[in-house]
Amino acid sequence: MGDPPRFVSVPPSSLHQHLGDLLLAEKGADVVFDVGGQTFAAHRCVLAARSPVFSAELFGTMKESNTNTAGVI
């Protein structure tokens, strides 16, 4: 038998598509923004990962005392 292959072909990431699908379905959405009477669902972990301001607001020292599982910002 020959040597095993040294490289494995890895398909391109589809993480962005999976996250987009979750957002469209509002699965796991735990934050709701009310902007001018229109609401938008979001995932707090994604907001925190993408913004230091949201990270501080949702998980850090600025965290509000609201204990609801889904907060409205």
All heavy atoms as TSV, in Angstrom:
chain	resi	resn	atom	element	x	y	z
A	1	MET	N	N	0.829	-1.173	0.000
A	1	MET	CA	C	0.000	0.000	0.000
A	1	MET	C	C	0.877	1.241	0.000
A	1	MET	O	O	1.912	1.271	0.608
A	1	MET	CB	C	-0.922	0.032	1.200
A	1	MET	CG	C	-1.880	-1.093	1.279
A	1	MET	SD	S	-3.458	-0.409	1.759
A	1	MET	CE	C	-4.455	-1.776	1.364
A	2	GLY	N	N	0.374	2.297	-0.630
A	2	GLY	CA	C	1.121	3.541	-0.715
A	2	GLY	C	C	0.926	4.399	0.519
A	2	GLY	O	O	0.157	4.075	1.420
A	3	ASP	N	N	1.652	5.490	0.534
A	3	ASP	CA	C	1.529	6.445	1.634
A	3	ASP	C	C	0.170	7.120	1.584
A	3	ASP	O	O	-0.376	7.356	0.510
A	3	ASP	CB	C	2.624	7.506	1.538
A	3	ASP	CG	C	4.008	6.928	1.816
A	3	ASP	OD1	O	4.093	5.918	2.535
A	3	ASP	OD2	O	4.995	7.500	1.302
A	4	PRO	N	N	-0.389	7.460	2.746
A	4	PRO	CA	C	-1.667	8.173	2.757
A	4	PRO	C	C	-1.483	9.573	2.157
A	4	PRO	O	O	-0.381	10.122	2.191
A	4	PRO	CB	C	-2.031	8.256	4.240
A	4	PRO	CG	C	-0.764	8.040	4.981
A	4	PRO	CD	C	0.125	7.216	4.091
A	5	PRO	N	N	-2.544	10.154	1.623
A	5	PRO	CA	C	-2.425	11.505	1.065
A	5	PRO	C	C	-1.987	12.498	2.143
A	5	PRO	O	O	-2.369	12.375	3.297
A	5	PRO	CB	C	-3.817	11.834	0.566
A	5	PRO	CG	C	-4.676	10.677	0.867
A	5	PRO	CD	C	-3.879	9.626	1.545
A	6	ARG	N	N	-1.190	13.465	1.756
A	6	ARG	CA	C	-0.676	14.444	2.714
A	6	ARG	C	C	-1.621	15.633	2.880
A	6	ARG	O	O	-1.550	16.352	3.856
A	6	ARG	CB	C	0.683	14.950	2.257
A	6	ARG	CG	C	1.730	13.874	2.312
A	6	ARG	CD	C	3.042	14.426	1.857
A	6	ARG	NE	N	4.022	13.369	1.803
A	6	ARG	CZ	C	5.282	13.529	2.066
A	6	ARG	NH1	N	5.740	14.720	2.381
A	6	ARG	NH2	N	6.112	12.522	1.998
A	7	PHE	N	N	-2.485	15.862	1.919
A	7	PHE	CA	C	-3.386	17.015	1.972
A	7	PHE	C	C	-4.826	16.561	1.809
A	7	PHE	O	O	-5.104	15.615	1.093
A	7	PHE	CB	C	-3.037	18.019	0.868
A	7	PHE	CG	C	-1.649	18.582	1.004
A	7	PHE	CD1	C	-0.610	18.076	0.256
A	7	PHE	CD2	C	-1.398	19.614	1.896
A	7	PHE	CE1	C	0.672	18.582	0.385
A	7	PHE	CE2	C	-0.129	20.125	2.033
A	7	PHE	CZ	C	0.917	19.607	1.282
A	8	VAL	N	N	-5.693	17.255	2.459
A	8	VAL	CA	C	-7.118	16.993	2.354
A	8	VAL	C	C	-7.759	18.218	1.711
A	8	VAL	O	O	-7.495	19.354	2.107
A	8	VAL	CB	C	-7.743	16.746	3.747
A	8	VAL	CG1	C	-9.246	16.588	3.650
A	8	VAL	CG2	C	-7.099	15.553	4.418
A	9	SER	N	N	-8.601	17.995	0.748
A	9	SER	CA	C	-9.305	19.094	0.103
A	9	SER	C	C	-10.458	19.530	1.006
A	9	SER	O	O	-11.322	18.732	1.357
A	9	SER	CB	C	-9.838	18.638	-1.253
A	9	SER	OG	O	-10.559	19.674	-1.860
A	10	VAL	N	N	-10.459	20.801	1.378
A	10	VAL	CA	C	-11.484	21.346	2.267
A	10	VAL	C	C	-12.403	22.245	1.444
A	10	VAL	O	O	-11.938	23.161	0.778
A	10	VAL	CB	C	-10.847	22.153	3.418
A	10	VAL	CG1	C	-11.916	22.759	4.315
A	10	VAL	CG2	C	-9.892	21.290	4.206
A	11	PRO	N	N	-13.709	21.991	1.495
A	11	PRO	CA	C	-14.637	22.826	0.729
A	11	PRO	C	C	-14.681	24.244	1.302
A	11	PRO	O	O	-14.364	24.454	2.469
A	11	PRO	CB	C	-15.983	22.129	0.882
A	11	PRO	CG	C	-15.853	21.330	2.121
A	11	PRO	CD	C	-14.401	20.951	2.252
A	12	PRO	N	N	-15.096	25.209	0.501
A	12	PRO	CA	C	-15.219	26.579	1.017
A	12	PRO	C	C	-16.237	26.645	2.159
A	12	PRO	O	O	-17.178	25.858	2.208
A	12	PRO	CB	C	-15.714	27.389	-0.181
A	12	PRO	CG	C	-15.794	26.467	-1.335
A	12	PRO	CD	C	-15.492	25.082	-0.883
A	13	SER	N	N	-16.020	27.587	3.049
A	13	SER	CA	C	-16.907	27.742	4.197
A	13	SER	C	C	-18.290	28.226	3.758
A	13	SER	O	O	-18.420	29.085	2.893
A	13	SER	CB	C	-16.325	28.754	5.182
A	13	SER	OG	O	-17.235	29.007	6.226
A	14	SER	N	N	-19.306	27.660	4.382
A	14	SER	CA	C	-20.673	28.116	4.149
A	14	SER	C	C	-21.279	28.654	5.450
A	14	SER	O	O	-22.493	28.748	5.582
A	14	SER	CB	C	-21.523	26.978	3.584
A	14	SER	OG	O	-21.519	25.881	4.463
A	15	LEU	N	N	-20.402	29.010	6.390
A	15	LEU	CA	C	-20.866	29.522	7.676
A	15	LEU	C	C	-21.762	30.743	7.508
A	15	LEU	O	O	-22.793	30.863	8.176
A	15	LEU	CB	C	-19.677	29.874	8.574
A	15	LEU	CG	C	-20.006	30.459	9.941
A	15	LEU	CD1	C	-20.828	29.480	10.769
A	15	LEU	CD2	C	-18.749	30.858	10.666
A	16	HIS	N	N	-21.383	31.647	6.601
A	16	HIS	CA	C	-22.190	32.845	6.390
A	16	HIS	C	C	-23.609	32.492	5.943
A	16	HIS	O	O	-24.572	33.125	6.354
A	16	HIS	CB	C	-21.515	33.775	5.375
A	16	HIS	CG	C	-21.400	33.199	4.006
A	16	HIS	ND1	N	-20.492	32.218	3.675
A	16	HIS	CD2	C	-22.102	33.440	2.887
A	16	HIS	CE1	C	-20.636	31.896	2.405
A	16	HIS	NE2	N	-21.602	32.620	1.902
A	17	GLN	N	N	-23.733	31.455	5.135
A	17	GLN	CA	C	-25.066	31.038	4.681
A	17	GLN	C	C	-25.866	30.432	5.835
A	17	GLN	O	O	-27.052	30.730	5.998
A	17	GLN	CB	C	-24.953	30.016	3.545
A	17	GLN	CG	C	-26.297	29.575	2.991
A	17	GLN	CD	C	-27.071	30.707	2.345
A	17	GLN	OE1	O	-26.531	31.427	1.519
A	17	GLN	NE2	N	-28.327	30.880	2.728
A	18	HIS	N	N	-25.214	29.629	6.651
A	18	HIS	CA	C	-25.897	29.009	7.788
A	18	HIS	C	C	-26.347	30.067	8.798
A	18	HIS	O	O	-27.465	29.993	9.326
A	18	HIS	CB	C	-25.004	27.976	8.462
A	18	HIS	CG	C	-24.741	26.791	7.607
A	18	HIS	ND1	N	-23.499	26.229	7.480
A	18	HIS	CD2	C	-25.558	26.062	6.808
A	18	HIS	CE1	C	-23.558	25.212	6.646
A	18	HIS	NE2	N	-24.804	25.087	6.231
A	19	LEU	N	N	-25.484	31.042	9.076
A	19	LEU	CA	C	-25.874	32.112	10.003
A	19	LEU	C	C	-27.013	32.946	9.423
A	19	LEU	O	O	-27.937	33.336	10.142
A	19	LEU	CB	C	-24.676	32.998	10.327
A	19	LEU	CG	C	-23.599	32.356	11.201
A	19	LEU	CD1	C	-22.388	33.264	11.300
A	19	LEU	CD2	C	-24.139	32.010	12.567
A	20	GLY	N	N	-26.957	33.220	8.126
A	20	GLY	CA	C	-28.031	33.960	7.467
A	20	GLY	C	C	-29.351	33.221	7.531
A	20	GLY	O	O	-30.403	33.822	7.772
A	21	ASP	N	N	-29.296	31.900	7.336
A	21	ASP	CA	C	-30.517	31.089	7.421
A	21	ASP	C	C	-31.119	31.136	8.827
A	21	ASP	O	O	-32.337	31.220	8.980
A	21	ASP	CB	C	-30.229	29.636	7.024
A	21	ASP	CG	C	-29.893	29.479	5.548
A	21	ASP	OD1	O	-30.140	30.423	4.762
A	21	ASP	OD2	O	-29.362	28.404	5.184
A	22	LEU	N	N	-30.265	31.067	9.851
A	22	LEU	CA	C	-30.760	31.155	11.225
A	22	LEU	C	C	-31.435	32.496	11.477
A	22	LEU	O	O	-32.482	32.571	12.117
A	22	LEU	CB	C	-29.609	30.982	12.224
A	22	LEU	CG	C	-29.113	29.577	12.465
A	22	LEU	CD1	C	-27.891	29.614	13.387
A	22	LEU	CD2	C	-30.195	28.698	13.059
A	23	LEU	N	N	-30.827	33.558	10.972
A	23	LEU	CA	C	-31.393	34.886	11.179
A	23	LEU	C	C	-32.733	35.037	10.468
A	23	LEU	O	O	-33.696	35.537	11.052
A	23	LEU	CB	C	-30.419	35.958	10.684
A	23	LEU	CG	C	-30.820	37.402	10.958
A	23	LEU	CD1	C	-31.006	37.637	12.447
A	23	LEU	CD2	C	-29.792	38.345	10.387
A	24	LEU	N	N	-32.812	34.579	9.228
A	24	LEU	CA	C	-34.075	34.678	8.484
A	24	LEU	C	C	-35.187	33.889	9.161
A	24	LEU	O	O	-36.336	34.315	9.181
A	24	LEU	CB	C	-33.886	34.206	7.047
A	24	LEU	CG	C	-33.086	35.136	6.142
A	24	LEU	CD1	C	-32.846	34.490	4.789
A	24	LEU	CD2	C	-33.786	36.475	5.982
A	25	ALA	N	N	-34.845	32.733	9.718
A	25	ALA	CA	C	-35.833	31.908	10.409
A	25	ALA	C	C	-36.053	32.374	11.845
A	25	ALA	O	O	-36.946	31.877	12.527
A	25	ALA	CB	C	-35.381	30.442	10.405
A	26	GLU	N	N	-35.236	33.318	12.295
A	26	GLU	CA	C	-35.256	33.823	13.669
A	26	GLU	C	C	-35.024	32.716	14.693
A	26	GLU	O	O	-35.431	32.827	15.848
A	26	GLU	CB	C	-36.527	34.614	13.956
A	26	GLU	CG	C	-36.656	35.865	13.105
A	26	GLU	CD	C	-37.843	36.738	13.461
A	26	GLU	OE1	O	-38.517	36.470	14.475
A	26	GLU	OE2	O	-38.098	37.689	12.709
A	27	LYS	N	N	-34.348	31.644	14.291
A	27	LYS	CA	C	-34.010	30.562	15.216
A	27	LYS	C	C	-32.905	31.037	16.150
A	27	LYS	O	O	-31.867	31.501	15.716
A	27	LYS	CB	C	-33.518	29.322	14.468
A	27	LYS	CG	C	-34.606	28.553	13.793
A	27	LYS	CD	C	-34.062	27.274	13.182
A	27	LYS	CE	C	-35.155	26.482	12.521
A	27	LYS	NZ	N	-34.629	25.260	11.909
A	28	GLY	N	N	-33.154	30.930	17.422
A	28	GLY	CA	C	-32.163	31.314	18.415
A	28	GLY	C	C	-32.003	32.812	18.594
A	28	GLY	O	O	-31.164	33.251	19.366
A	29	ALA	N	N	-32.795	33.603	17.882
A	29	ALA	CA	C	-32.713	35.053	18.040
A	29	ALA	C	C	-33.110	35.410	19.470
A	29	ALA	O	O	-34.138	34.969	19.960
A	29	ALA	CB	C	-33.606	35.759	17.027
A	30	ASP	N	N	-32.262	36.186	20.131
A	30	ASP	CA	C	-32.527	36.496	21.529
A	30	ASP	C	C	-32.483	37.995	21.819
A	30	ASP	O	O	-32.495	38.408	22.967
A	30	ASP	CB	C	-31.564	35.734	22.440
A	30	ASP	CG	C	-30.109	35.919	22.064
A	30	ASP	OD1	O	-29.816	36.688	21.122
A	30	ASP	OD2	O	-29.246	35.292	22.696
A	31	VAL	N	N	-32.434	38.801	20.765
A	31	VAL	CA	C	-32.476	40.258	20.896
A	31	VAL	C	C	-33.407	40.782	19.813
A	31	VAL	O	O	-33.407	40.274	18.694
A	31	VAL	CB	C	-31.069	40.876	20.703
A	31	VAL	CG1	C	-31.126	42.388	20.760
A	31	VAL	CG2	C	-30.097	40.357	21.743
A	32	VAL	N	N	-34.206	41.776	20.164
A	32	VAL	CA	C	-35.093	42.404	19.193
A	32	VAL	C	C	-34.847	43.904	19.229
A	32	VAL	O	O	-34.847	44.516	20.293
A	32	VAL	CB	C	-36.581	42.100	19.508
A	32	VAL	CG1	C	-37.491	42.827	18.540
A	32	VAL	CG2	C	-36.835	40.606	19.474
A	33	PHE	N	N	-34.606	44.485	18.070
A	33	PHE	CA	C	-34.456	45.927	17.942
A	33	PHE	C	C	-35.789	46.494	17.484
A	33	PHE	O	O	-36.407	45.965	16.565
A	33	PHE	CB	C	-33.382	46.279	16.898
A	33	PHE	CG	C	-31.995	45.922	17.316
A	33	PHE	CD1	C	-31.443	44.703	16.963
A	33	PHE	CD2	C	-31.239	46.810	18.061
A	33	PHE	CE1	C	-30.160	44.374	17.346
A	33	PHE	CE2	C	-29.951	46.485	18.449
A	33	PHE	CZ	C	-29.408	45.267	18.088
A	34	ASP	N	N	-36.215	47.579	18.124
A	34	ASP	CA	C	-37.414	48.290	17.719
A	34	ASP	C	C	-36.952	49.627	17.153
A	34	ASP	O	O	-36.496	50.492	17.889
A	34	ASP	CB	C	-38.342	48.488	18.919
A	34	ASP	CG	C	-39.653	49.136	18.520
A	34	ASP	OD1	O	-39.831	49.525	17.354
A	34	ASP	OD2	O	-40.512	49.254	19.398
A	35	VAL	N	N	-37.034	49.759	15.846
A	35	VAL	CA	C	-36.572	50.967	15.161
A	35	VAL	C	C	-37.758	51.593	14.444
A	35	VAL	O	O	-38.255	51.045	13.463
A	35	VAL	CB	C	-35.448	50.642	14.148
A	35	VAL	CG1	C	-34.954	51.909	13.468
A	35	VAL	CG2	C	-34.300	49.896	14.820
A	36	GLY	N	N	-38.209	52.712	14.957
A	36	GLY	CA	C	-39.328	53.407	14.332
A	36	GLY	C	C	-40.571	52.554	14.208
A	36	GLY	O	O	-41.298	52.650	13.227
A	37	GLY	N	N	-40.817	51.690	15.180
A	37	GLY	CA	C	-41.999	50.836	15.156
A	37	GLY	C	C	-41.825	49.545	14.375
A	37	GLY	O	O	-42.707	48.697	14.373
A	38	GLN	N	N	-40.688	49.370	13.726
A	38	GLN	CA	C	-40.408	48.119	13.011
A	38	GLN	C	C	-39.409	47.307	13.832
A	38	GLN	O	O	-38.456	47.861	14.383
A	38	GLN	CB	C	-39.828	48.425	11.632
A	38	GLN	CG	C	-39.748	47.222	10.732
A	38	GLN	CD	C	-39.366	47.618	9.300
A	38	GLN	OE1	O	-39.050	48.759	9.013
A	38	GLN	NE2	N	-39.402	46.650	8.421
A	39	THR	N	N	-39.654	46.010	13.973
A	39	THR	CA	C	-38.782	45.178	14.796
A	39	THR	C	C	-37.852	44.325	13.939
A	39	THR	O	O	-38.205	43.899	12.844
A	39	THR	CB	C	-39.594	44.266	15.733
A	39	THR	OG1	O	-40.448	43.442	14.950
A	39	THR	CG2	C	-40.420	45.073	16.719
A	40	PHE	N	N	-36.651	44.091	14.484
A	40	PHE	CA	C	-35.628	43.282	13.830
A	40	PHE	C	C	-35.045	42.327	14.849
A	40	PHE	O	O	-34.601	42.748	15.919
A	40	PHE	CB	C	-34.501	44.169	13.282
A	40	PHE	CG	C	-34.969	45.208	12.304
A	40	PHE	CD1	C	-35.367	46.468	12.735
A	40	PHE	CD2	C	-35.005	44.924	10.951
A	40	PHE	CE1	C	-35.796	47.427	11.840
A	40	PHE	CE2	C	-35.436	45.873	10.045
A	40	PHE	CZ	C	-35.829	47.122	10.484
A	41	ALA	N	N	-35.051	41.034	14.543
A	41	ALA	CA	C	-34.486	40.019	15.433
A	41	ALA	C	C	-32.984	39.900	15.182
A	41	ALA	O	O	-32.503	40.155	14.081
A	41	ALA	CB	C	-35.159	38.673	15.200
A	42	ALA	N	N	-32.255	39.518	16.215
A	42	ALA	CA	C	-30.806	39.347	16.094
A	42	ALA	C	C	-30.334	38.315	17.110
A	42	ALA	O	O	-31.081	37.890	17.993
A	42	ALA	CB	C	-30.095	40.674	16.314
A	43	HIS	N	N	-29.072	37.922	16.964
A	43	HIS	CA	C	-28.425	36.986	17.885
A	43	HIS	C	C	-27.363	37.757	18.663
A	43	HIS	O	O	-26.411	38.279	18.079
A	43	HIS	CB	C	-27.777	35.834	17.109
A	43	HIS	CG	C	-28.752	35.037	16.319
A	43	HIS	ND1	N	-29.032	35.302	14.999
A	43	HIS	CD2	C	-29.528	33.988	16.673
A	43	HIS	CE1	C	-29.930	34.445	14.561
A	43	HIS	NE2	N	-30.266	33.646	15.559
A	44	ARG	N	N	-27.520	37.801	19.972
A	44	ARG	CA	C	-26.593	38.605	20.776
A	44	ARG	C	C	-25.151	38.141	20.666
A	44	ARG	O	O	-24.241	38.970	20.717
A	44	ARG	CB	C	-27.049	38.688	22.229
A	44	ARG	CG	C	-26.923	37.432	23.023
A	44	ARG	CD	C	-27.395	37.577	24.474
A	44	ARG	NE	N	-28.770	37.985	24.511
A	44	ARG	CZ	C	-29.243	38.906	25.343
A	44	ARG	NH1	N	-28.487	39.460	26.238
A	44	ARG	NH2	N	-30.506	39.242	25.304
A	45	CYS	N	N	-24.899	36.862	20.490
A	45	CYS	CA	C	-23.509	36.404	20.379
A	45	CYS	C	C	-22.857	36.923	19.097
A	45	CYS	O	O	-21.673	37.264	19.094
A	45	CYS	CB	C	-23.419	34.883	20.476
A	45	CYS	SG	S	-24.295	34.004	19.180
A	46	VAL	N	N	-23.615	37.029	18.008
A	46	VAL	CA	C	-23.069	37.561	16.757
A	46	VAL	C	C	-22.851	39.066	16.901
A	46	VAL	O	O	-21.809	39.589	16.495
A	46	VAL	CB	C	-23.998	37.245	15.564
A	46	VAL	CG1	C	-23.502	37.908	14.293
A	46	VAL	CG2	C	-24.126	35.740	15.379
A	47	LEU	N	N	-23.798	39.772	17.502
A	47	LEU	CA	C	-23.637	41.206	17.721
A	47	LEU	C	C	-22.395	41.484	18.563
A	47	LEU	O	O	-21.599	42.365	18.243
A	47	LEU	CB	C	-24.871	41.786	18.416
A	47	LEU	CG	C	-26.172	41.789	17.614
A	47	LEU	CD1	C	-27.334	42.177	18.520
A	47	LEU	CD2	C	-26.071	42.708	16.415
A	48	ALA	N	N	-22.216	40.723	19.627
A	48	ALA	CA	C	-21.065	40.917	20.509
A	48	ALA	C	C	-19.751	40.584	19.814
A	48	ALA	O	O	-18.742	41.263	20.021
A	48	ALA	CB	C	-21.225	40.067	21.773
A	49	ALA	N	N	-19.758	39.567	18.968
A	49	ALA	CA	C	-18.539	39.183	18.254
A	49	ALA	C	C	-18.126	40.236	17.237
A	49	ALA	O	O	-16.942	40.413	16.961
A	49	ALA	CB	C	-18.734	37.834	17.563
A	50	ARG	N	N	-19.100	40.954	16.696
A	50	ARG	CA	C	-18.826	41.919	15.632
A	50	ARG	C	C	-18.653	43.349	16.126
A	50	ARG	O	O	-18.188	44.195	15.386
A	50	ARG	CB	C	-19.938	41.869	14.582
A	50	ARG	CG	C	-20.104	40.533	13.900
A	50	ARG	CD	C	-18.953	40.190	13.013
A	50	ARG	NE	N	-18.892	41.155	11.925
A	50	ARG	CZ	C	-17.846	41.361	11.152
A	50	ARG	NH1	N	-16.761	40.663	11.331
A	50	ARG	NH2	N	-17.891	42.250	10.199
A	51	SER	N	N	-19.056	43.635	17.370
A	51	SER	CA	C	-19.018	45.016	17.850
A	51	SER	C	C	-18.606	45.079	19.323
A	51	SER	O	O	-19.291	44.498	20.175
A	51	SER	CB	C	-20.402	45.644	17.686
A	51	SER	OG	O	-20.498	46.842	18.414
A	52	PRO	N	N	-17.531	45.798	19.635
A	52	PRO	CA	C	-17.162	45.929	21.049
A	52	PRO	C	C	-18.222	46.682	21.853
A	52	PRO	O	O	-18.378	46.440	23.050
A	52	PRO	CB	C	-15.836	46.701	21.011
A	52	PRO	CG	C	-15.724	47.280	19.647
A	52	PRO	CD	C	-16.588	46.459	18.739
A	53	VAL	N	N	-18.966	47.569	21.208
A	53	VAL	CA	C	-20.026	48.297	21.910
A	53	VAL	C	C	-21.149	47.334	22.300
A	53	VAL	O	O	-21.605	47.328	23.447
A	53	VAL	CB	C	-20.571	49.452	21.037
A	53	VAL	CG1	C	-21.777	50.110	21.700
A	53	VAL	CG2	C	-19.477	50.477	20.759
A	54	PHE	N	N	-21.597	46.487	21.351
A	54	PHE	CA	C	-22.630	45.499	21.681
A	54	PHE	C	C	-22.098	44.484	22.692
A	54	PHE	O	O	-22.835	44.038	23.571
A	54	PHE	CB	C	-23.137	44.778	20.437
A	54	PHE	CG	C	-24.176	45.549	19.676
A	54	PHE	CD1	C	-23.996	45.840	18.336
A	54	PHE	CD2	C	-25.333	45.988	20.293
A	54	PHE	CE1	C	-24.951	46.550	17.626
A	54	PHE	CE2	C	-26.302	46.699	19.594
A	54	PHE	CZ	C	-26.102	46.985	18.254
A	55	SER	N	N	-20.835	44.119	22.584
A	55	SER	CA	C	-20.252	43.177	23.544
A	55	SER	C	C	-20.337	43.731	24.959
A	55	SER	O	O	-20.741	43.033	25.889
A	55	SER	CB	C	-18.794	42.888	23.172
A	55	SER	OG	O	-18.241	41.947	24.052
A	56	ALA	N	N	-19.978	45.008	25.121
A	56	ALA	CA	C	-20.052	45.635	26.441
A	56	ALA	C	C	-21.498	45.755	26.906
A	56	ALA	O	O	-21.810	45.515	28.074
A	56	ALA	CB	C	-19.398	47.017	26.397
A	57	GLU	N	N	-22.383	46.118	25.987
A	57	GLU	CA	C	-23.799	46.286	26.335
A	57	GLU	C	C	-24.444	44.963	26.732
A	57	GLU	O	O	-25.218	44.894	27.688
A	57	GLU	CB	C	-24.557	46.894	25.153
A	57	GLU	CG	C	-26.056	46.973	25.331
A	57	GLU	CD	C	-26.519	48.007	26.344
A	57	GLU	OE1	O	-25.813	48.992	26.550
A	57	GLU	OE2	O	-27.603	47.812	26.908
A	58	LEU	N	N	-24.136	43.902	25.999
A	58	LEU	CA	C	-24.832	42.624	26.185
A	58	LEU	C	C	-24.154	41.698	27.195
A	58	LEU	O	O	-24.830	40.890	27.836
A	58	LEU	CB	C	-24.963	41.912	24.838
A	58	LEU	CG	C	-25.788	42.669	23.793
A	58	LEU	CD1	C	-25.632	42.012	22.427
A	58	LEU	CD2	C	-27.246	42.720	24.203
A	59	PHE	N	N	-22.824	41.800	27.346
A	59	PHE	CA	C	-22.114	40.851	28.211
A	59	PHE	C	C	-21.188	41.505	29.227
A	59	PHE	O	O	-20.733	40.856	30.148
A	59	PHE	CB	C	-21.286	39.876	27.362
A	59	PHE	CG	C	-22.117	39.011	26.469
A	59	PHE	CD1	C	-22.079	39.167	25.091
A	59	PHE	CD2	C	-22.951	38.034	26.993
A	59	PHE	CE1	C	-22.840	38.367	24.259
A	59	PHE	CE2	C	-23.716	37.234	26.167
A	59	PHE	CZ	C	-23.659	37.403	24.799
A	60	GLY	N	N	-20.873	42.776	29.043
A	60	GLY	CA	C	-19.868	43.415	29.885
A	60	GLY	C	C	-20.443	44.279	30.974
A	60	GLY	O	O	-21.567	44.080	31.440
A	61	THR	N	N	-19.666	45.292	31.304
A	61	THR	CA	C	-20.016	46.167	32.420
A	61	THR	C	C	-21.246	47.012	32.144
A	61	THR	O	O	-21.887	47.486	33.069
A	61	THR	CB	C	-18.836	47.092	32.750
A	61	THR	OG1	O	-18.478	47.823	31.571
A	61	THR	CG2	C	-17.638	46.303	33.222
A	62	MET	N	N	-21.582	47.209	30.867
A	62	MET	CA	C	-22.769	47.997	30.526
A	62	MET	C	C	-24.039	47.157	30.507
A	62	MET	O	O	-25.124	47.674	30.266
A	62	MET	CB	C	-22.594	48.645	29.141
A	62	MET	CG	C	-21.526	49.702	29.086
A	62	MET	SD	S	-21.217	50.306	27.408
A	62	MET	CE	C	-22.840	50.799	26.879
A	63	LYS	N	N	-23.920	45.848	30.757
A	63	LYS	CA	C	-25.062	44.936	30.680
A	63	LYS	C	C	-26.214	45.445	31.537
A	63	LYS	O	O	-26.039	45.787	32.703
A	63	LYS	CB	C	-24.655	43.541	31.139
A	63	LYS	CG	C	-25.770	42.526	31.062
A	63	LYS	CD	C	-25.291	41.156	31.482
A	63	LYS	CE	C	-26.445	40.185	31.440
A	63	LYS	NZ	N	-26.044	38.865	31.888
A	64	GLU	N	N	-27.388	45.506	30.926
A	64	GLU	CA	C	-28.572	45.948	31.653
A	64	GLU	C	C	-29.034	44.841	32.584
A	64	GLU	O	O	-28.775	43.670	32.373
A	64	GLU	CB	C	-29.683	46.322	30.669
A	64	GLU	CG	C	-29.332	47.539	29.832
A	64	GLU	CD	C	-30.466	47.957	28.916
A	64	GLU	OE1	O	-31.572	47.419	29.055
A	64	GLU	OE2	O	-30.213	48.820	28.078
A	65	SER	N	N	-29.766	45.218	33.610
A	65	SER	CA	C	-30.229	44.248	34.598
A	65	SER	C	C	-31.441	43.461	34.140
A	65	SER	O	O	-31.953	42.631	34.860
A	65	SER	CB	C	-30.545	44.957	35.916
A	65	SER	OG	O	-31.577	45.894	35.701
A	66	ASN	N	N	-31.911	43.681	32.895
A	66	ASN	CA	C	-33.065	42.960	32.363
A	66	ASN	C	C	-32.745	41.465	32.315
A	66	ASN	O	O	-31.785	41.052	31.695
A	66	ASN	CB	C	-33.400	43.489	30.957
A	66	ASN	CG	C	-34.659	42.874	30.398
A	66	ASN	OD1	O	-35.190	41.919	30.938
A	66	ASN	ND2	N	-35.122	43.413	29.295
A	67	THR	N	N	-33.554	40.646	32.958
A	67	THR	CA	C	-33.296	39.215	33.009
A	67	THR	C	C	-34.120	38.428	32.020
A	67	THR	O	O	-34.136	37.193	32.052
A	67	THR	CB	C	-33.549	38.662	34.435
A	67	THR	OG1	O	-34.899	38.962	34.799
A	67	THR	CG2	C	-32.576	39.257	35.436
A	68	ASN	N	N	-34.847	39.106	31.117
A	68	ASN	CA	C	-35.603	38.391	30.100
A	68	ASN	C	C	-34.656	37.626	29.199
A	68	ASN	O	O	-33.529	38.052	28.969
A	68	ASN	CB	C	-36.405	39.370	29.225
A	68	ASN	CG	C	-37.515	40.040	29.983
A	68	ASN	OD1	O	-37.956	39.550	31.018
A	68	ASN	ND2	N	-37.957	41.184	29.496
A	69	THR	N	N	-35.104	36.475	28.661
A	69	THR	CA	C	-34.269	35.733	27.733
A	69	THR	C	C	-34.176	36.431	26.395
A	69	THR	O	O	-33.210	36.278	25.667
A	69	THR	CB	C	-34.786	34.296	27.539
A	69	THR	OG1	O	-36.141	34.354	27.115
A	69	THR	CG2	C	-34.658	33.504	28.819
A	70	ALA	N	N	-35.187	37.186	26.029
A	70	ALA	CA	C	-35.152	37.966	24.794
A	70	ALA	C	C	-35.386	39.427	25.162
A	70	ALA	O	O	-36.444	39.776	25.652
A	70	ALA	CB	C	-36.220	37.488	23.809
A	71	GLY	N	N	-34.364	40.235	24.948
A	71	GLY	CA	C	-34.483	41.631	25.312
A	71	GLY	C	C	-34.807	42.488	24.100
A	71	GLY	O	O	-34.520	42.117	22.979
A	72	VAL	N	N	-35.406	43.618	24.365
A	72	VAL	CA	C	-35.680	44.594	23.313
A	72	VAL	C	C	-34.715	45.748	23.528
A	72	VAL	O	O	-34.625	46.292	24.613
A	72	VAL	CB	C	-37.127	45.093	23.367
A	72	VAL	CG1	C	-37.348	46.188	22.323
A	72	VAL	CG2	C	-38.102	43.962	23.164
A	73	ILE	N	N	-33.979	46.084	22.472
A	73	ILE	CA	C	-33.019	47.184	22.555
A	73	ILE	C	C	-33.574	48.340	21.759
A	73	ILE	O	O	-34.051	48.186	20.684
A	73	ILE	CB	C	-31.639	46.756	22.019
A	73	ILE	CG1	C	-31.060	45.693	22.928
A	73	ILE	CG2	C	-30.712	47.946	21.940
A	73	ILE	CD1	C	-29.735	45.159	22.512
